[in-house]
């Protein structure tokens, strides 16, 4: 009779043979999900027998992973900044690199009754992570996809944040009225030339609307930078996730839009990942 331990080892070995980069972790997460248990229970109770239904579900999950489908897509959920977020076909799967943007904002902005906007919100990952840390803040989650907004709204409800966030279907900041303290965005930044070179686990499962950044990958930033400068209060912050080769280009767009103290941050691999810009207070005009 199959047990938790034998099922895990079977799929671990299959994933290793397929040279999946995180074979052991993938097997542990997927087998535990198929069994309806926490991953740690595979170690604590490895000899527990399992049902035929669980075997079938594990076989489905395992086959999909071997075909290149990401673990988060298989399970329909992904953890981000301590929040479990549901995914849909219209949303990106939140990546750990995006947590760098969230941490950068949290360490630079004092908590309080802040007003923030997340442009191209997808799952709502960034705005919900910030609201979960700022109990007095309110936010606007903007996306061009109604399906993505439905997913983000469900995630907000799951974490008790829906009373502090408004969901708006629009093209980036075009429908916002201003008075914002923080604007954040992880917009599409893949150039047309790079799209065809993406790994299949991204190209086949992430929505192209959330990937395609135009000919040079900078289309979204050209829209967001000047609109954000107009919408932010004096002293407000714009925080953008970028592609690893876009630091200088995006920083220049922010400077051209009027932002001051523009800063580029790196991810754990040392690659450019976030650009920040401040709308500094207007200096008083000195009388002659």
N, C-alpha and C positions, 0 to 999 in steps of 0.2 A: 504493500500500500504506500502511495506517495505521501511524503511528509513535507512540512514547511521547509526543512533543511535541504531535502533532496531536490525540491522544486527550485529553490534559490540557486543551488549549485549547478543544476542543469542549465538554467538560463544564463548564469554568470559565465559558464564555460562557453556557451554558444556566442555570447557577446564578445568574450575574449578572442575566440576564433575569428570573429568578424572584425577584430581590431577596432572595436568601438573605443573611443578615448577614455570614457568613464564607465567601462563595462561593469565593474563590481557595483558601483553606486546605482547605475541604471537598473541592474537586476534587482537590487535590494528594494528600490522604490517601487518598481512595477510589480514585483511579486507580492510585496506587502499590500499594494493597492488592490490587486486581484483577490487577495484573501480578506480584504477589509480590516486589516490590522495595522498597527504602527510598525515601521521598519525595525525598531528595536526588538519586537516580539519574535522576529526570525531568529535572533540569537538567544533570547531567553527561553523560548519553547520550540526548538528546532525539530523535535520528534512528534509534534502535534500532527495528527492526520488531517487531510484536507478533502474537500468534497469534489465531485466531478465537475460541478458548476464552476468552482474556483480554478480547476485545471484548464477548463475551456477558456475562461476569461484570461488567465495567464498566457495561454497559447496565443490568443488574439493580440494581447499587449506586446508579447515578445516578437511576434511576426511583424507587427507594425514598426517596432523599433529597428529590427534588422533591415526593414525596407527604407529606413532613413527618417522616419517620423520622429520628431523630438519628444522627449518624455512629457514635457508640459502639454503638448498638443494631444498626446494619447490620453492623458488624464483630464484634460480640459481645465487645468488650473496651474498656477505657478506662484511661489512665494516671492514677495518683493518687500524689502524693508520691514519684515516681520508680519506682513499682511498676506493672507492667502487670497489670490485674485483669480476669478474665473476668466477664461479666454473665450474668444469666438473667432470665426473665420475672418472677421473684419478688424481684428486687433493683432498687433505685434505681441510676441511673448516677451514680457519684461526681462531685461538682462541685468546681471549684477553690475555692469559698467554704469548703468543709469543711476544706481544708488550713489555714485560719486557726485552727481548733480544734486541729489537731495541733501547729502551731507554738506556740500559746499554752501547751499542756501541756509541750512539750519545753523551753520557755524558763523554766518555773516549777518544774519538778521535777528534782532531781538524779538522774542515772542510778544504777542500783544494782539489787539483787534485789527489784524492785518487783512488786506484784501488782495487776493492773488488770482491769477488766471493761468490755466494750463492749455496751451495751444496744440491741437492734435493729440488729445488726451488718450485715445485708445482705450485701454483697460481702466484708465483713471489712476494708474500707478503713482505718478509723481504727485498729483494734487492730493490724493488720498493719503500718501505717506506724509506729506507736509501737514495736512490737517490733523492727522493722528498725533502729531507732536505739538501742534499749536492749537490749544483748546479754545482760544478766543478768535481764531481766524475764520474767514469765510472764503469760498473759492468759486470760480467759474471754470467748468470743464468744457472746452470747445472741440468739436470734431466735425468733419464734413460727412461722416458716415452715421446714419441713424442707428445701424446695427451696433457700431462701436459704442455709441452713447448709451444704448440699452444695456450693454455689457458693463460699462462704467457705472451706470446707475444701480445695477444689481450689486456690484461690488461695494458701492457706498452704503447701500442698505445692509449688506452683510456685516459691515463693520461699524454700524451705527453713526455714519457720517452724513447721511443723506439730507439732514436738516441744515447742513452748513455748506452745501455745494449746489450750484445751479448748472444744469446741463443745457448746452446751446449748440444747435447745428448751424455751423457757419464755416467760412474759409478763414482759418487762423483768427486774427484779431479784428477782422473787418466789421463785425457787428457789435463790438464792445464800445462803451461810452467813455471810459477813462476812470481816473481816480484810483488807480491800482498801485499797490506797494511792491508787488513782486509779479513778474511774468516768467514762466518756465515753459520749455518746449523741448521735445525730442522729435524734431520734424524729419521728413524723408530727406536723406542726404546721399543716396547712392546715385552716381552718375550713370547715364545711359550705357556707357562703355563697360562699366563695372557690373551692371545688372546681370548680364549673361554669364558672368564669371562667378557669381555667388554659388556657394555650396547648395546642393539640392535640399538639404534640411531647412534652409532659409527660403530659397526661391520657390519651392513647392508648397510651403506651408504658411509663410507670412504674406499678408495682403500687399499687392504691388503698390496700391495707393499710399501705403505707409513706408515704402522703400524708395520710390522713384523721385529723385531730387532734381531731375532735368538734365540737360546736356552736361553740365559740369558739377552737378550735385548741390548747387548753391541757390536754386530757385526759391526755396522756402525762406532762407535767411534774408534774401533781398526784400521779401515782403515783410517779414517779422521785425527786422531791425528798425526801420523808420516808423512803422505802426506802433511798436512797443514804446519808442521814445515819446511819441505823442500821448500815449495812454498812461504812462507811469507818472506818479507824483514825483515832485522833487525829492531826490534821495532814494528813489526806487531802484530796484535791481532787476536786470534781465539775465537769465541763466539758460544757456543752450547746450544741449548735447550735440557733438559734431563727429564727423568721420575723422579717422586718425591722421589724415593728410590735409585737413581743412583749417587747422588752427590759425594760421596767418591770414588766410582769406576771410574767415568769419570775423576775426578780430578787426580787420580793416573795414568790413562792412559796418560793424558797431561804431567804430571811430567816425566813419563818414556820416552816420546817422546822428552823431552828437554825444554818444556815450563817453564817459570818462573812466579812468582807472580800469581799463579793459585788461582782463587777466585770462590766461589760458592754463587749464589744469590738466594733469596727466592721470591716466589710469594705472593700475597695478603693474602693467607691462611697460610703463614709461612712455606710452603713446598719448598724444593729445586727445582729450575726450570731452572737455567742457570749456566753454568760453563765457565769461561773466563781464557785464558792463553796468556802470552806475549812471543814473541820471542825477548828477551832482546838483545841489541847490544853486540857484542863480545868485551870483555874487552881487551885492548892492552896488549901484552906480555911485561913485564918489563925486560929491559936488565940487565944482571948480572953486 
